[in-house]
Amino acid sequence: MAVHDAMYVLGGKWKISIIASLLFGKKRYSDILKDVDGISGKMLSRELKEMEINQLIKRTVITTQPVSVMYELTPYGETVQPVITILAQWGIAHRDLVTKGTASVEL
Amino acid sequence: MAVHDAMYVLGGKWKISIIASLLFGKKRYSDILKDVDGISGKMLSRELKEMEINQLIKRTVITTQPVSVMYELTPYGETVQPVITILAQWGIAHRDLVTKGTASVEL
């Protein structure tokens, strides 16, 4: 199933949220860390490395003092935008069920 | 971000693929296991339990000899269909990059 291929690249708990953060433009590591609720520094580093290898994002070192590192989506990474949009719509539509916990809601 | 809420419910490696399998209709545990490449029996049991708690799926025990258990999407689970469709389209569009491994492809 094609959805398996997509999940092979985008699956896991954090990649979709990291891409959603970078859709707003180039960001520093610390900005992404603030954007993605609940992710640890160690996990973010690991996910960013994996996403770089998968060519979803590009990493640029800026030789300021001190040095800073910027992350941005590649053209390939930007193709994920429709997935993010539909997930956000689904998240908004089902916010009640998600945030109030499922047990309280009669379907 | 609304996408975090969506990923809170749909995130992880397997839920999207399990929902994709159940979009084709009611299925036995063994059918789902065959559909979802790479998932272990133990992991499938755990994910199905979580999805039942989250009201994405419904579990029906059929009192045949031997007893059999069927899984199906709830109306809430079916609302995920547009997400699956977009992910499948993305998976097809990027199959080359995904299956041939990223290194070999010039962006």
Backbone of each chain as ProteinMPNN parsed JSONL, in Angstrom:
{"seq_chain_A": "MAVHDAMYVLGGKWKISIIASLLFGKKRYSDILKDVDGISGKMLSRELKEMEINQLIKRTVITTQPVSVMYELTPYGETVQPVITILAQWGIAHRDLVTKGTASVEL", "coords_chain_A": {"N_chain_A": [[0.867, -1.196, 0.0], [0.498, 2.199, -0.858], [0.317, 3.983, 1.177], [1.878, 2.905, 3.138], [4.467, 3.406, 2.191], [4.53, 6.166, 2.407], [4.255, 6.443, 5.166], [6.592, 5.235, 5.913], [8.469, 7.163, 5.459], [7.413, 9.449, 6.695], [6.433, 8.614, 9.074], [6.218, 7.756, 12.645], [6.436, 9.674, 15.705], [7.052, 12.416, 15.53], [7.88, 13.648, 13.092], [5.996, 14.785, 11.326], [5.064, 16.956, 12.829], [7.394, 18.459, 13.048], [7.857, 19.135, 10.398], [5.569, 20.668, 10.01], [6.187, 22.824, 11.637], [8.379, 23.89, 10.236], [7.18, 24.72, 7.941], [6.516, 27.277, 8.273], [8.733, 28.639, 7.653], [12.385, 29.162, 7.533], [14.194, 27.952, 10.385], [15.747, 28.084, 13.668], [17.309, 25.482, 15.651], [16.483, 25.749, 18.327], [14.116, 27.168, 18.026], [12.469, 25.321, 16.755], [12.349, 23.394, 18.693], [10.794, 24.681, 20.583], [8.418, 24.899, 19.206], [7.48, 22.275, 18.791], [5.539, 20.537, 20.735], [6.461, 18.747, 23.617], [8.625, 17.283, 22.641], [11.909, 15.965, 23.177], [15.238, 17.4, 23.53], [17.236, 15.671, 22.673], [15.784, 13.83, 21.12], [14.82, 15.538, 19.113], [17.191, 16.264, 17.818], [17.927, 13.793, 16.762], [15.765, 13.22, 15.058], [15.942, 15.357, 13.246], [18.377, 14.791, 12.017], [17.797, 12.384, 10.723], [15.804, 13.291, 8.99], [17.236, 14.95, 7.431], [18.927, 13.193, 6.112], [16.955, 11.841, 4.705], [16.357, 13.767, 2.941], [14.339, 15.604, 3.444], [14.685, 17.923, 4.779], [16.956, 20.795, 4.911], [20.108, 21.701, 6.179], [21.785, 24.525, 7.336], [24.836, 26.003, 8.134], [25.621, 28.882, 9.871], [28.105, 31.271, 9.909], [28.237, 32.952, 12.201], [29.193, 34.63, 15.281], [28.355, 33.384, 18.362], [28.532, 30.37, 16.272], [25.644, 29.643, 14.227], [22.905, 27.429, 13.463], [20.716, 26.788, 10.842], [17.564, 25.463, 9.885], [15.682, 24.263, 7.128], [12.89, 23.466, 4.958], [13.327, 21.253, 2.204], [12.628, 21.386, -1.368], [11.34, 18.944, -1.761], [10.561, 18.335, 0.841], [8.683, 20.322, 1.159], [6.601, 19.356, -0.354], [5.044, 17.956, 1.328], [3.156, 19.502, 2.431], [0.26, 19.444, 1.744], [-0.497, 17.176, 3.188], [-0.053, 17.96, 5.803], [-1.878, 20.037, 5.992], [-4.372, 18.726, 5.739], [-4.232, 17.056, 7.964], [-4.185, 18.936, 10.013], [-6.701, 20.075, 9.687], [-8.269, 17.848, 10.327], [-7.48, 17.516, 12.94], [-8.472, 19.862, 14.119], [-11.21, 19.512, 13.671], [-11.66, 17.409, 15.305], [-10.976, 18.12, 17.759], [-12.408, 18.301, 20.214], [-12.939, 15.63, 20.858], [-10.37, 14.713, 21.04], [-9.02, 16.33, 22.958], [-10.7, 16.35, 25.214], [-10.487, 13.808, 25.962], [-11.407, 10.535, 25.158], [-13.36, 8.974, 26.442], [-15.404, 10.484, 27.454], [-17.085, 11.197, 25.481], [-20.019, 10.64, 23.706], [-20.44, 8.675, 20.876]], "CA_chain_A": [[0.0, 0.0, 0.0], [1.278, 3.449, -0.996], [0.311, 4.7, 2.465], [3.037, 2.388, 3.892], [5.657, 4.141, 1.748], [4.465, 7.516, 2.999], [4.507, 6.359, 6.61], [8.008, 4.856, 6.09], [9.267, 8.398, 5.484], [6.823, 10.473, 7.561], [5.891, 7.984, 10.285], [6.838, 8.116, 13.924], [5.625, 10.613, 16.472], [7.464, 13.815, 15.504], [8.299, 14.248, 11.813], [4.914, 15.625, 10.789], [5.03, 18.209, 13.613], [8.608, 19.23, 12.709], [7.609, 19.712, 9.067], [4.565, 21.723, 10.207], [6.918, 23.979, 12.182], [9.26, 24.472, 9.205], [6.371, 25.292, 6.852], [6.438, 28.722, 8.534], [9.999, 29.24, 7.198], [13.673, 28.725, 8.135], [14.181, 28.083, 11.851], [16.847, 27.515, 14.449], [17.021, 24.298, 16.462], [15.747, 26.159, 19.546], [12.75, 27.558, 17.633], [11.721, 24.084, 16.47], [12.152, 22.739, 20.001], [9.655, 25.378, 21.225], [7.201, 24.646, 18.41], [6.989, 20.89, 18.809], [5.241, 20.211, 22.139], [6.754, 17.445, 24.201], [9.815, 16.585, 22.116], [13.143, 16.251, 23.936], [16.335, 17.896, 22.696], [17.937, 14.516, 22.07], [14.915, 13.284, 20.075], [14.777, 16.488, 17.996], [18.46, 16.118, 17.079], [17.892, 12.526, 16.011], [14.774, 13.325, 13.969], [16.464, 16.296, 12.241], [19.433, 14.083, 11.269], [17.1, 11.415, 9.858], [15.067, 14.039, 7.963], [18.252, 15.491, 6.523], [19.329, 12.039, 5.286], [15.813, 11.562, 3.815], [16.238, 14.942, 2.068], [13.115, 16.393, 3.711], [15.12, 19.251, 5.251], [18.335, 21.209, 4.63], [20.752, 22.289, 7.346], [22.78, 25.509, 6.919], [25.615, 26.535, 9.253], [25.88, 30.313, 9.654], [29.366, 31.469, 10.645], [28.202, 34.081, 13.128], [29.88, 34.321, 16.541], [28.733, 32.01, 18.05], [27.969, 29.779, 15.042], [24.249, 29.186, 14.418], [22.497, 26.438, 12.453], [19.327, 27.006, 10.418], [16.938, 24.332, 9.2], [14.562, 24.639, 6.253], [12.389, 22.358, 4.143], [13.749, 21.17, 0.797], [11.427, 21.335, -2.219], [10.708, 17.644, -1.488], [9.914, 18.491, 2.149], [7.496, 21.201, 0.996], [5.489, 18.618, -0.989], [4.248, 17.31, 2.39], [2.193, 20.519, 2.915], [-1.147, 19.001, 1.718], [-0.708, 16.191, 4.264], [-0.101, 18.747, 7.042], [-3.139, 20.798, 5.973], [-5.499, 17.821, 6.002], [-4.103, 16.588, 9.348], [-4.57, 20.057, 10.888], [-8.178, 20.165, 9.603], [-8.801, 16.721, 11.083], [-7.186, 17.803, 14.352], [-9.418, 20.898, 14.575], [-12.568, 18.931, 13.64], [-11.843, 16.381, 16.346], [-10.313, 18.61, 18.975], [-13.176, 17.94, 21.431], [-12.755, 14.215, 21.186], [-8.95, 14.478, 21.351], [-8.534, 17.003, 24.176], [-11.491, 16.008, 26.41], [-10.384, 12.367, 26.267], [-12.46, 9.916, 24.338], [-14.427, 8.288, 27.191], [-16.537, 11.363, 27.839], [-17.883, 11.633, 24.319], [-20.875, 9.61, 23.102], [-20.359, 8.75, 19.38]], "C_chain_A": [[0.899, 1.241, 0.0], [1.351, 4.178, 0.345], [1.468, 4.197, 3.338], [4.295, 3.164, 3.523], [5.69, 5.516, 2.402], [4.825, 7.448, 4.483], [5.942, 5.951, 6.898], [8.86, 6.116, 6.248], [8.74, 9.366, 6.553], [6.384, 9.933, 8.911], [6.683, 8.342, 11.527], [6.067, 9.29, 14.507], [5.887, 12.084, 16.104], [7.64, 14.455, 14.13], [7.24, 15.196, 11.251], [4.903, 16.98, 11.523], [6.242, 19.079, 13.3], [8.42, 19.895, 11.353], [6.609, 20.87, 9.186], [5.242, 22.999, 10.728], [7.715, 24.678, 11.084], [8.48, 25.035, 8.026], [6.241, 26.808, 7.023], [7.752, 29.421, 8.165], [11.195, 28.664, 7.933], [13.625, 28.909, 9.65], [15.462, 27.538, 12.466], [16.337, 26.29, 15.201], [16.136, 24.691, 17.647], [14.315, 26.586, 19.218], [11.883, 26.319, 17.424], [11.379, 23.387, 17.784], [10.95, 23.352, 20.723], [8.345, 25.02, 20.526], [6.599, 23.271, 18.665], [6.798, 20.442, 20.262], [5.728, 18.818, 22.519], [7.994, 16.747, 23.68], [11.039, 16.951, 22.951], [14.219, 16.749, 22.979], [17.004, 16.772, 21.941], [17.109, 13.958, 20.897], [14.891, 14.217, 18.867], [16.055, 16.371, 17.159], [18.418, 14.88, 16.192], [16.926, 12.622, 14.817], [15.307, 14.238, 12.862], [17.526, 15.61, 11.386], [18.785, 13.142, 10.259], [16.405, 12.137, 8.688], [16.024, 14.649, 6.953], [18.696, 14.392, 5.552], [18.224, 11.729, 4.266], [15.518, 12.732, 2.885], [14.914, 15.697, 2.248], [13.499, 17.812, 4.133], [16.57, 19.506, 4.853], [18.867, 21.95, 5.851], [21.824, 23.256, 6.865], [23.486, 26.062, 8.154], [25.943, 27.999, 8.938], [27.056, 30.708, 10.555], [29.346, 32.764, 11.472], [29.027, 33.684, 14.358], [28.852, 34.404, 17.67], [28.052, 31.53, 16.764], [26.49, 29.464, 15.277], [23.874, 28.297, 13.229], [21.023, 26.665, 12.128], [18.827, 25.769, 9.682], [15.819, 24.851, 8.311], [14.117, 23.416, 5.466], [13.039, 22.412, 2.769], [12.479, 21.225, -0.047], [10.629, 20.04, -1.982], [9.935, 17.732, -0.167], [8.643, 19.321, 2.026], [6.314, 20.473, 0.367], [4.597, 17.962, 0.066], [3.138, 18.253, 2.866], [0.725, 20.046, 2.85], [-1.473, 17.996, 2.827], [-0.876, 16.936, 5.593], [-1.453, 19.475, 7.127], [-4.305, 19.897, 6.352], [-5.436, 17.297, 7.445], [-4.549, 17.681, 10.318], [-6.092, 20.201, 10.88], [-8.814, 19.056, 10.437], [-8.624, 16.977, 12.585], [-8.168, 18.82, 14.919], [-10.818, 20.29, 14.69], [-12.769, 17.993, 14.833], [-11.224, 16.805, 17.657], [-11.08, 18.183, 20.222], [-12.834, 16.533, 21.848], [-11.333, 13.98, 21.67], [-8.633, 15.065, 22.715], [-9.359, 16.596, 25.391], [-11.368, 14.532, 26.737], [-11.592, 11.691, 25.655], [-13.624, 9.452, 25.196], [-15.642, 9.186, 27.356], [-17.47, 11.623, 26.668], [-18.702, 10.467, 23.776], [-20.817, 9.719, 21.589], [-21.723, 8.469, 18.785]], "O_chain_A": [[1.89, 1.33, 0.725], [2.311, 4.897, 0.621], [1.988, 4.939, 4.171], [5.088, 3.537, 4.387], [6.727, 5.971, 2.884], [5.588, 8.27, 4.992], [6.476, 6.257, 7.964], [9.812, 6.159, 7.027], [9.524, 10.024, 7.236], [6.004, 10.7, 9.796], [7.653, 9.099, 11.49], [5.159, 9.828, 13.875], [5.021, 12.926, 16.343], [7.56, 15.677, 14.008], [7.561, 16.278, 10.761], [4.748, 18.026, 10.893], [6.135, 20.305, 13.286], [8.769, 21.061, 11.168], [6.772, 21.913, 8.552], [4.908, 24.107, 10.308], [7.729, 25.907, 11.005], [9.044, 25.748, 7.196], [5.909, 27.53, 6.084], [7.884, 30.634, 8.334], [11.066, 27.816, 8.816], [13.083, 29.898, 10.143], [16.152, 26.686, 11.905], [15.135, 26.083, 15.367], [15.142, 24.021, 17.927], [13.407, 26.395, 20.027], [10.73, 26.267, 17.851], [10.28, 22.863, 17.965], [10.187, 22.649, 21.385], [7.305, 24.86, 21.165], [5.38, 23.114, 18.746], [7.745, 20.028, 20.931], [5.445, 17.837, 21.83], [8.386, 15.713, 24.221], [11.19, 18.095, 23.38], [14.126, 16.548, 21.768], [17.302, 16.881, 20.752], [17.645, 13.657, 19.831], [14.937, 13.756, 17.727], [15.997, 16.38, 15.93], [18.819, 14.915, 15.029], [17.235, 12.166, 13.716], [15.148, 13.937, 11.679], [17.577, 15.817, 10.174], [19.171, 13.106, 9.09], [16.416, 11.659, 7.554], [15.684, 14.843, 5.785], [18.824, 14.617, 4.349], [18.507, 11.399, 3.115], [14.547, 12.699, 2.128], [14.432, 16.347, 1.321], [12.765, 18.77, 3.892], [17.312, 18.587, 4.508], [18.151, 22.733, 6.474], [22.687, 22.873, 6.075], [22.844, 26.527, 9.096], [26.474, 28.31, 7.872], [27.026, 30.516, 11.771], [30.29, 33.554, 11.45], [29.497, 32.551, 14.463], [28.462, 35.539, 17.945], [27.14, 32.17, 16.24], [26.107, 29.067, 16.378], [24.448, 28.402, 12.145], [20.184, 26.725, 13.027], [19.574, 25.117, 8.952], [15.09, 25.768, 8.691], [14.866, 22.45, 5.323], [13.275, 23.495, 2.232], [11.375, 21.123, 0.488], [9.398, 20.048, -2.003], [8.8, 17.264, -0.069], [7.65, 19.058, 2.704], [5.168, 20.896, 0.517], [3.516, 17.468, -0.257], [2.267, 17.837, 3.631], [0.001, 20.233, 3.827], [-2.592, 17.971, 3.34], [-1.734, 16.586, 6.404], [-2.084, 19.522, 8.183], [-5.13, 20.262, 7.189], [-6.475, 17.114, 8.079], [-5.208, 17.4, 11.319], [-6.706, 20.42, 11.924], [-9.779, 19.293, 11.164], [-9.513, 16.687, 13.386], [-8.643, 18.676, 16.046], [-11.525, 20.519, 15.672], [-13.888, 17.804, 15.31], [-10.978, 15.99, 18.546], [-10.468, 17.746, 21.196], [-12.492, 16.261, 22.999], [-11.092, 13.176, 22.571], [-8.041, 14.386, 23.554], [-8.816, 16.498, 26.491], [-12.03, 14.032, 27.647], [-12.687, 12.252, 25.651], [-14.77, 9.517, 24.751], [-16.776, 8.707, 27.393], [-18.538, 12.21, 26.846], [-18.147, 9.426, 23.426], [-21.125, 10.785, 21.055], [-21.878, 8.481, 17.564]]}, "seq_chain_B": "MAVHDAMYVLGGKWKISIIASLLFGKKRYSDILKDVDGISGKMLSRELKEMEINQLIKRTVITTQPVSVMYELTPYGETVQPVITILAQWGIAHRDLVTKGTASVEL", "coords_chain_B": {"N_chain_B": [[-0.513, 23.657, 18.024], [-2.827, 22.448, 15.657], [-2.115, 20.243, 14.248], [-0.57, 18.799, 15.981], [-2.485, 17.767, 17.739], [-3.802, 16.008, 16.041], [-1.712, 14.259, 15.464], [-1.315, 13.263, 17.95], [-3.34, 11.444, 18.233], [-3.227, 9.927, 15.891], [-0.605, 9.422, 15.479], [2.696, 7.796, 15.585], [4.01, 4.675, 14.313], [2.213, 2.902, 13.082], [-0.631, 3.258, 13.142], [-1.917, 4.724, 11.086], [-1.56, 3.015, 8.903], [-3.003, 0.777, 9.748], [-5.587, 1.822, 9.877], [-5.879, 2.378, 7.164], [-5.961, -0.217, 6.167], [-8.385, -1.096, 7.301], [-10.185, 0.488, 6.017], [-11.019, -0.837, 3.886], [-12.984, -2.395, 4.813], [-14.631, -4.533, 7.297], [-12.441, -6.586, 9.264], [-10.512, -9.534, 10.148], [-8.16, -10.118, 12.817], [-5.943, -11.494, 11.829], [-6.073, -10.881, 9.132], [-5.514, -8.153, 9.113], [-2.946, -8.176, 10.079], [-1.617, -9.316, 7.928], [-1.975, -7.314, 6.047], [-0.58, -5.057, 6.986], [2.522, -4.262, 6.439], [5.383, -5.527, 8.068], [4.61, -5.186, 10.737], [4.572, -6.493, 14.062], [2.921, -9.277, 15.706], [2.472, -8.799, 18.419], [2.729, -6.015, 18.555], [0.633, -5.229, 16.885], [-1.594, -6.071, 18.367], [-1.354, -4.383, 20.569], [-1.632, -1.832, 19.373], [-4.224, -2.03, 18.296], [-5.736, -2.216, 20.627], [-5.267, 0.296, 21.779], [-6.396, 1.893, 19.808], [-8.986, 1.153, 19.979], [-9.68, 2.114, 22.499], [-9.367, 4.801, 21.925], [-11.528, 5.108, 20.364], [-11.397, 4.811, 17.621], [-11.701, 2.446, 16.34], [-13.889, -0.481, 16.296], [-14.509, -3.443, 18.076], [-15.662, -6.675, 17.503], [-16.889, -9.624, 18.873], [-17.338, -12.797, 17.558], [-19.426, -15.487, 17.971], [-18.595, -17.958, 16.851], [-17.407, -21.343, 16.345], [-14.092, -22.139, 16.205], [-14.173, -19.208, 18.396], [-14.353, -15.993, 16.768], [-12.813, -12.773, 16.106], [-13.764, -9.636, 15.005], [-12.686, -6.606, 13.467], [-13.544, -3.197, 12.957], [-13.844, 0.091, 11.466], [-14.959, 2.859, 13.391], [-17.559, 5.379, 13.01], [-16.136, 7.699, 13.561], [-13.527, 6.848, 13.164], [-13.651, 6.499, 10.439], [-13.593, 9.088, 9.543], [-11.013, 9.657, 9.074], [-10.32, 9.046, 6.576], [-9.828, 11.008, 4.393], [-7.269, 11.859, 5.11], [-5.773, 9.552, 4.784], [-6.063, 9.185, 2.048], [-4.693, 11.395, 0.955], [-2.139, 10.898, 1.984], [-1.562, 8.499, 0.7], [-1.506, 9.358, -1.944], [0.699, 11.04, -1.796], [2.618, 9.174, -1.15], [2.679, 7.613, -3.476], [3.494, 9.51, -5.354], [6.015, 9.935, -4.465], [7.269, 7.598, -4.545], [9.567, 6.709, -5.949], [11.659, 8.114, -4.754], [11.382, 7.176, -2.2], [11.541, 4.335, -2.309], [13.859, 3.781, -3.81], [15.723, 4.651, -2.12], [17.124, 7.511, -0.681], [19.661, 8.57, -1.297], [20.369, 8.02, -3.89], [19.05, 9.703, -5.515], [18.996, 12.642, -7.362], [18.025, 15.804, -6.332]], "CA_chain_B": [[-0.829, 23.425, 16.607], [-3.85, 21.412, 15.484], [-1.493, 19.023, 13.713], [-0.122, 18.019, 17.159], [-3.643, 16.996, 18.239], [-4.027, 14.895, 15.105], [-0.632, 13.27, 15.603], [-1.47, 12.629, 19.279], [-4.263, 10.311, 18.061], [-2.882, 9.107, 14.719], [0.855, 9.32, 15.361], [3.309, 6.482, 15.741], [4.387, 4.09, 13.026], [1.317, 1.881, 12.517], [-2.085, 3.516, 13.186], [-2.404, 5.136, 9.768], [-1.603, 1.816, 8.032], [-4.097, -0.089, 10.231], [-6.831, 2.465, 9.421], [-5.938, 2.169, 5.709], [-6.393, -1.612, 5.973], [-9.798, -1.241, 7.699], [-11.05, 1.271, 5.117], [-11.558, -1.791, 2.894], [-14.096, -3.128, 5.427], [-14.397, -5.345, 8.515], [-11.367, -7.565, 9.061], [-9.993, -10.283, 11.292], [-6.812, -9.76, 13.286], [-4.93, -12.098, 10.929], [-6.109, -10.142, 7.856], [-4.831, -6.871, 9.318], [-1.529, -8.522, 10.234], [-1.073, -9.518, 6.567], [-2.028, -6.039, 5.318], [0.324, -4.011, 7.481], [3.887, -4.801, 6.312], [6.413, -5.278, 9.072], [4.154, -5.084, 12.126], [4.591, -7.777, 14.785], [1.631, -9.62, 16.307], [2.38, -8.128, 19.723], [2.529, -4.58, 18.307], [-0.719, -5.046, 16.346], [-2.532, -6.195, 19.503], [-1.262, -3.152, 21.386], [-2.188, -0.692, 18.622], [-5.683, -2.216, 18.194], [-6.306, -1.901, 21.953], [-5.19, 1.76, 21.918], [-7.332, 2.5, 18.843], [-10.336, 0.883, 20.508], [-9.841, 3.087, 23.601], [-9.507, 6.124, 21.281], [-12.791, 5.049, 19.617], [-11.184, 4.835, 16.162], [-12.184, 1.164, 15.811], [-14.803, -1.259, 17.12], [-14.141, -4.856, 18.117], [-16.858, -7.508, 17.685], [-16.577, -11.053, 19.074], [-18.341, -13.605, 16.871], [-19.389, -16.726, 18.773], [-18.445, -19.173, 16.033], [-16.5, -22.338, 16.949], [-13.708, -21.342, 17.384], [-14.613, -17.799, 18.425], [-13.481, -15.108, 15.966], [-12.949, -11.366, 16.493], [-13.713, -8.753, 13.828], [-12.417, -5.195, 13.742], [-14.027, -2.27, 11.925], [-13.715, 1.505, 11.82], [-16.155, 3.566, 13.87], [-17.775, 6.579, 12.171], [-15.027, 8.626, 13.868], [-12.358, 6.294, 12.47], [-13.821, 6.711, 8.988], [-13.307, 10.494, 9.188], [-9.574, 9.775, 8.786], [-10.136, 8.663, 5.164], [-9.139, 12.01, 3.561], [-5.838, 11.888, 5.469], [-5.191, 8.358, 4.163], [-6.036, 9.408, 0.595], [-3.603, 12.351, 0.661], [-0.87, 10.219, 2.278], [-1.328, 7.5, -0.362], [-1.097, 10.122, -3.137], [2.075, 11.503, -1.553], [3.463, 7.962, -1.204], [2.825, 7.222, -4.892], [4.261, 10.57, -6.039], [7.421, 9.948, -4.028], [7.707, 6.203, -4.423], [10.945, 6.554, -6.412], [12.603, 8.626, -3.754], [11.266, 6.367, -0.976], [11.965, 2.932, -2.459], [15.244, 3.643, -4.315], [16.679, 5.223, -1.156], [17.219, 8.932, -1.062], [20.983, 9.011, -1.757], [20.612, 7.854, -5.338], [18.213, 10.576, -6.356], [19.393, 14.069, -7.386], [16.819, 16.667, -6.22]], "C_chain_B": [[-1.796, 22.251, 16.509], [-3.224, 20.114, 14.983], [-0.949, 18.169, 14.863], [-1.271, 17.155, 17.68], [-3.872, 15.783, 17.357], [-2.974, 13.817, 15.316], [-0.705, 12.571, 16.959], [-2.342, 11.366, 19.158], [-3.766, 9.36, 16.973], [-1.403, 8.805, 14.618], [1.361, 7.922, 15.643], [3.415, 5.848, 14.361], [3.234, 3.346, 12.329], [-0.151, 2.295, 12.355], [-2.634, 3.878, 11.811], [-2.544, 3.907, 8.854], [-2.727, 0.875, 8.455], [-5.437, 0.491, 9.755], [-6.988, 2.245, 7.911], [-6.44, 0.755, 5.406], [-7.896, -1.736, 6.243], [-10.742, -0.415, 6.835], [-11.663, 0.358, 4.058], [-12.671, -2.639, 3.506], [-13.664, -3.892, 6.66], [-13.318, -6.387, 8.268], [-11.051, -8.314, 10.347], [-8.588, -9.773, 11.627], [-5.774, -10.252, 12.266], [-4.901, -11.388, 9.575], [-5.306, -8.839, 7.977], [-3.319, -7.106, 9.394], [-0.865, -8.693, 8.871], [-0.986, -8.181, 5.831], [-0.899, -5.086, 5.692], [1.753, -4.558, 7.512], [4.737, -4.479, 7.532], [5.929, -5.207, 10.505], [4.186, -6.46, 12.785], [3.205, -8.028, 15.386], [1.404, -8.855, 17.597], [2.043, -6.634, 19.519], [1.116, -4.342, 17.789], [-1.751, -5.118, 17.464], [-2.546, -4.907, 20.312], [-1.918, -1.97, 20.677], [-3.71, -0.82, 18.542], [-6.356, -1.847, 19.508], [-6.372, -0.376, 22.141], [-6.241, 2.437, 21.027], [-8.774, 2.274, 19.284], [-10.653, 1.892, 21.62], [-10.087, 4.482, 23.003], [-10.739, 6.188, 20.39], [-12.586, 5.189, 18.108], [-11.732, 3.554, 15.538], [-13.137, 0.499, 16.801], [-14.437, -2.733, 16.978], [-15.394, -5.678, 18.379], [-16.438, -8.968, 17.807], [-17.696, -11.863, 18.431], [-18.274, -15.017, 17.473], [-19.428, -17.982, 17.893], [-17.577, -20.157, 16.836], [-15.322, -22.54, 15.995], [-14.207, -19.901, 17.248], [-13.747, -16.982, 17.464], [-13.803, -13.654, 16.323], [-12.807, -10.519, 15.233], [-13.455, -7.314, 14.284], [-12.992, -4.355, 12.607], [-13.848, -0.843, 12.415], [-15.034, 1.992, 12.401], [-16.395, 4.737, 12.91], [-16.636, 7.598, 12.349], [-13.769, 8.168, 13.132], [-12.439, 6.549, 10.973], [-13.523, 8.141, 8.58], [-11.825, 10.677, 8.829], [-9.301, 9.512, 7.295], [-9.438, 9.732, 4.325], [-7.641, 12.092, 3.844], [-5.124, 10.721, 4.777], [-5.034, 8.585, 2.653], [-4.862, 10.303, 0.223], [-2.243, 11.682, 0.895], [-0.544, 9.216, 1.179], [-0.867, 8.214, -1.631], [0.356, 10.574, -2.999], [3.046, 10.316, -1.681], [3.718, 7.546, -2.643], [3.74, 8.225, -5.605], [5.747, 10.472, -5.684], [7.975, 8.547, -3.894], [9.167, 6.06, -4.832], [11.905, 6.918, -5.304], [12.602, 7.703, -2.538], [11.899, 4.998, -1.194], [13.405, 2.833, -2.943], [16.221, 4.201, -3.287], [17.013, 6.618, -1.625], [18.54, 9.236, -1.733], [21.072, 8.984, -3.272], [19.888, 8.911, -6.164], [18.693, 12.02, -6.262], [18.132, 14.923, -7.298], [16.95, 17.868, -7.147]], "O_chain_B": [[-1.631, 21.22, 17.162], [-3.729, 19.025, 15.254], [-0.873, 16.947, 14.738], [-1.085, 15.985, 18.017], [-4.105, 14.677, 17.844], [-3.282, 12.625, 15.346], [-0.231, 11.446, 17.115], [-2.133, 10.373, 19.854], [-3.868, 8.141, 17.11], [-0.985, 8.019, 13.769], [0.593, 6.995, 15.901], [2.966, 6.418, 13.367], [3.27, 3.174, 11.111], [-0.849, 1.735, 11.509], [-3.694, 3.393, 11.415], [-3.527, 3.78, 8.125], [-3.344, 0.236, 7.602], [-6.309, -0.244, 9.291], [-8.087, 1.963, 7.431], [-7.247, 0.559, 4.497], [-8.603, -2.41, 5.493], [-11.959, -0.587, 6.905], [-12.661, 0.694, 3.421], [-13.243, -3.496, 2.832], [-12.488, -3.9, 7.025], [-13.273, -7.002, 7.203], [-11.277, -7.829, 11.456], [-7.936, -9.099, 10.83], [-4.854, -9.523, 11.894], [-3.851, -11.295, 8.94], [-4.538, -8.472, 7.088], [-2.526, -6.338, 8.849], [0.277, -8.285, 8.664], [-0.039, -7.941, 5.082], [-0.335, -4.399, 4.839], [2.154, -5.225, 8.466], [4.812, -3.333, 7.975], [6.752, -5.171, 11.42], [3.867, -7.467, 12.154], [2.415, -7.099, 15.551], [0.318, -8.335, 17.852], [1.193, -6.075, 20.211], [0.462, -3.379, 18.189], [-2.682, -4.313, 17.504], [-3.604, -4.405, 20.69], [-2.661, -1.202, 21.288], [-4.417, 0.174, 18.702], [-7.425, -1.237, 19.51], [-7.38, 0.167, 22.594], [-6.884, 3.409, 21.424], [-9.66, 3.082, 19.007], [-11.749, 2.449, 21.674], [-10.909, 5.245, 23.51], [-10.977, 7.2, 19.732], [-13.487, 5.631, 17.395], [-12.169, 3.545, 14.387], [-13.189, 0.859, 17.976], [-14.098, -3.201, 15.891], [-16.113, -5.43, 19.347], [-15.721, -9.488, 16.952], [-18.871, -11.642, 18.724], [-17.22, -15.654, 17.486], [-20.177, -18.925, 18.149], [-17.075, -19.806, 17.904], [-15.578, -23.133, 14.947], [-14.599, -19.444, 16.175], [-12.548, -17.234, 17.347], [-14.903, -13.339, 16.776], [-11.843, -10.669, 14.483], [-13.934, -6.872, 15.328], [-12.936, -4.748, 11.442], [-13.717, -0.594, 13.613], [-16.104, 1.583, 11.951], [-15.533, 5.052, 12.09], [-16.233, 8.266, 11.397], [-13.042, 8.976, 12.554], [-11.424, 6.786, 10.318], [-13.232, 8.403, 7.414], [-11.433, 11.735, 8.336], [-8.188, 9.73, 6.816], [-8.512, 9.39, 3.589], [-6.843, 12.359, 2.946], [-4.021, 10.877, 4.254], [-4.015, 8.228, 2.061], [-4.122, 10.006, -0.714], [-1.311, 11.867, 0.113], [0.611, 9.091, 0.771], [0.043, 7.747, -2.316], [1.138, 10.504, -3.947], [4.136, 10.441, -2.239], [4.835, 7.17, -2.998], [4.637, 7.842, -6.356], [6.617, 10.858, -6.463], [8.99, 8.315, -3.237], [9.934, 5.376, -4.155], [12.819, 6.17, -4.958], [13.639, 7.464, -1.919], [12.696, 4.542, -0.374], [14.119, 1.912, -2.547], [17.425, 4.228, -3.539], [17.166, 6.87, -2.82], [18.584, 10.063, -2.644], [21.756, 9.809, -3.878], [20.089, 9.002, -7.375], [18.783, 12.561, -5.159], [17.242, 14.768, -8.134], [16.05, 18.706, -7.201]]}, "name": "protein", "num_of_chains": 2, "seq": "MAVHDAMYVLGGKWKISIIASLLFGKKRYSDILKDVDGISGKMLSRELKEMEINQLIKRTVITTQPVSVMYELTPYGETVQPVITILAQWGIAHRDLVTKGTASVELMAVHDAMYVLGGKWKISIIASLLFGKKRYSDILKDVDGISGKMLSRELKEMEINQLIKRTVITTQPVSVMYELTPYGETVQPVITILAQWGIAHRDLVTKGTASVEL"}
